[in-house]
């Protein structure tokens, strides 16, 4: 599952200076374990520097026990990073994390696939 609060999981390492990661879409496949996760709230989000793409729902992670599975396939659009010279997303890694309230009481596996390009920031 996404990292503990304050401990993001890297999806894509930082590109060199003068480049940024531009996500196109995200696919998450969650397979339930022996116990279902519970969620006290707080968005799962993809973060690149100052750009934050929050998932509309954490429901994909709340798969009940095995052999159940859920798939989320979503397009990541419409987020503007912080202006700067260089911008905040220049040479920044792409991470996934949960902003507040970790998932609890469960186990299972999540496969996260990010489709992206790397674009120049200059």
ABEGO torsion letter per residue (X at the ends): XBBBBGBBBBABBBBBBGBBBBBABBBBBBBBBABBBBBAEEBBBBBBEABBBBBABAAAAABBBOABBBBBBBBBBGBBBBBEOBBAABGBBBBBBBABGBBBGBBEBBBBBBBBBBBBAX
